Amino acid sequence: MDKPAPADHPVHDLIGGRWSPYAFSSEAVAREQVLSVLEAARWAASSYNAQPWSFLVGLKGDETWQGVYDCLVDANRAWASEVPVLMLSMAHETFPWNGKPNRHAQYDTGQAVAALALQATDLGLFVHQMAGFDAEAARTRFAIPPGHTLMAAIALGSAGDPDTLSVPPAARERAPRERGAVSTFTFAGQWGEEARLA
């Protein structure tokens, strides 16, 4: 499905074309493409260039994929069974060189995943990020050490047929894309006072 963002102002095609499907094809993602999206994450901006992100990467049929899938909530397992790549993103909460707290770690991990998602879009792939997973089960399953906060489960692959979805995700798949206008989240002067940019 092609669902370009109905943007009010010009944006790059990669931004307008990025969206999160529920229907994924079971077609494998080439390892070179997986490495490409991870390379994009590598080059994301981060505080002091700490690169506080880590990814567990599972390819369908391997133990990591199954472990990530098993940690998903039921609603996500219902549509993710065909996804060829499942990942978990994590933020390392301290700087590696001095052990001091990195209060930007989660922000920077989000930037890395945003870069990953845009690179996937450029490759004709799609990313669906999920908050619905059992973080503690994942921590135990994969022996994730303290100080690493599990952020999201990530599906990566080609878009599939929406007709294969059950009713709730199928409806979301076909729904028009909507976002609050820029004026709803940009302020000037003080909080809540609209930034008059027009």
SENUTI-530180 format. One record per residue (C-alpha): residue in three letters; x, y, z. Coordinates in steps of 0.02 Angstrom, whole numbers, padded with zeros to 5 digits, always signed. Example, Ala and Ser with C-alpha at 12.3 -4.5 7.8 and 13.67 -1.06 7.14 Angstrom:
2
ala+00615-00225+00390 ser+00684-00053+00357 
END
This chain:
198
met+00000+00000+00000 asp+00056+00175-00039 lys+00005+00298+00098 pro+00097+00463+00074 ala+00078+00586+00216 pro-00047+00725+00178 ala+00080+00855+00234 asp+00030+01038+00255 his+00208+01094+00214 pro+00340+01017+00100 val+00437+00868+00170 his+00560+00747+00091 asp+00481+00597+00004 leu+00565+00479+00128 ile+00476+00567+00271 gly+00309+00575+00182 gly+00323+00395+00125 arg+00371+00320+00293 trp+00227+00236+00381 ser+00201+00083+00490 pro+00101-00059+00413 tyr+00031-00208+00506 ala+00028-00321+00354 phe+00202-00385+00312 ser+00259-00502+00177 ser+00353-00658+00232 glu+00483-00622+00097 ala+00656-00621+00175 val+00752-00458+00190 ala+00926-00470+00115 arg+01065-00464+00245 glu+01141-00318+00150 gln+00979-00221+00177 val+00976-00263+00362 leu+01155-00202+00375 ser+01109-00045+00278 val+00971+00005+00399 leu+01086-00030+00547 glu+01221+00075+00465 ala+01096+00218+00457 ala+01067+00198+00644 arg+01255+00200+00671 trp+01268+00374+00595 ala+01128+00454+00696 ala+01172+00603+00805 ser+01205+00569+00989 ser+01265+00666+01141 tyr+01456+00663+01144 asn+01444+00536+01003 ala+01411+00403+01135 gln+01299+00300+01021 pro+01201+00235+01171 trp+01093+00117+01069 ser+01099-00071+01048 phe+00993-00186+00940 leu+00953-00369+00956 val+00921-00429+00778 gly+00823-00585+00736 leu+00797-00658+00562 lys+00644-00768+00544 gly+00686-00948+00584 asp+00825-00907+00708 glu+00822-00910+00897 thr+00831-00721+00917 trp+00679-00693+00805 gln+00580-00820+00904 gly+00633-00742+01068 val+00578-00569+01016 tyr+00415-00637+00946 asp+00380-00731+01108 cys+00401-00569+01207 leu+00271-00474+01104 val+00098-00445+01177 asp-00040-00550+01100 ala-00107-00407+00993 asn+00062-00386+00910 arg+00095-00572+00892 ala-00069-00582+00795 trp+00001-00481+00649 ala+00191-00503+00668 ser+00202-00690+00633 glu+00256-00662+00452 val+00380-00521+00485 pro+00551-00574+00419 val+00655-00468+00540 leu+00615-00431+00722 met+00726-00322+00830 leu+00734-00247+01003 ser+00808-00075+01032 met+00894-00031+01195 ala+00968+00128+01270 his+01128+00120+01375 glu+01091+00240+01517 thr+01272+00287+01561 phe+01421+00352+01464 pro+01542+00209+01431 trp+01699+00307+01473 asn+01651+00370+01646 gly+01493+00279+01700 lys+01400+00443+01727 pro+01214+00452+01683 asn+01175+00496+01502 arg+01008+00583+01514 his+00998+00591+01324 ala+01018+00404+01297 gln+00836+00368+01261 tyr+00819+00523+01151 asp+00972+00472+01052 thr+00911+00293+01033 gly+00751+00363+00959 gln+00855+00463+00835 ala+00947+00305+00785 val+00784+00212+00754 ala+00715+00360+00655 ala+00869+00353+00542 leu+00847+00164+00527 ala+00664+00187+00477 leu+00704+00317+00344 gln+00841+00207+00271 ala+00717+00063+00266 thr+00594+00175+00172 asp+00729+00218+00046 leu+00756+00031+00017 gly+00570+00002-00011 leu+00552-00081+00160 phe+00442-00039+00308 val+00468-00026+00495 his+00336-00046+00630 gln+00392+00001+00805 met+00302-00080+00952 ala+00286-00029+01133 gly+00184-00187+01163 phe+00311-00313+01224 asp+00364-00385+01391 ala+00527-00295+01430 glu+00567-00399+01584 ala+00538-00562+01490 ala+00654-00498+01353 arg+00786-00447+01480 thr+00785-00622+01552 arg+00775-00712+01384 phe+00923-00617+01311 ala+01024-00586+01470 ile+01019-00398+01444 pro+01127-00317+01579 pro+01071-00183+01701 gly+01088-00005+01638 his+01013-00046+01469 thr+00832+00009+01452 leu+00727-00088+01327 met+00641+00039+01216 ala+00544-00045+01074 ala+00517-00201+00973 ile+00541-00167+00788 ala+00471-00259+00637 leu+00563-00239+00472 gly+00510-00306+00303 ser+00408-00279+00145 ala+00226-00230+00153 gly+00102-00373+00139 asp-00082-00396+00098 pro-00199-00303+00218 asp-00334-00433+00181 thr-00234-00558+00285 leu-00258-00453+00443 ser-00390-00474+00577 val-00517-00334+00595 pro-00435-00208+00715 pro-00265-00195+00628 ala-00345-00207+00456 ala-00451-00054+00495 arg-00298+00042+00556 glu-00204-00011+00400 arg-00334+00067+00286 ala-00370+00221+00391 pro-00309+00388+00325 arg-00149+00455+00401 glu-00177+00597+00524 arg-00067+00707+00633 gly-00095+00861+00739 ala-00050+01020+00645 val+00117+01105+00676 ser+00025+01241+00770 thr-00030+01116+00903 phe+00148+01080+00964 thr+00251+01236+00927 phe+00252+01375+01055 ala+00335+01545+01075 gly+00347+01668+01218 gln+00285+01541+01345 trp+00212+01367+01355 gly+00047+01352+01263 glu+00065+01516+01170 glu+00061+01476+00984 ala+00217+01513+00883 arg+00152+01622+00743 leu+00258+01561+00598 ala+00135+01591+00456 
END
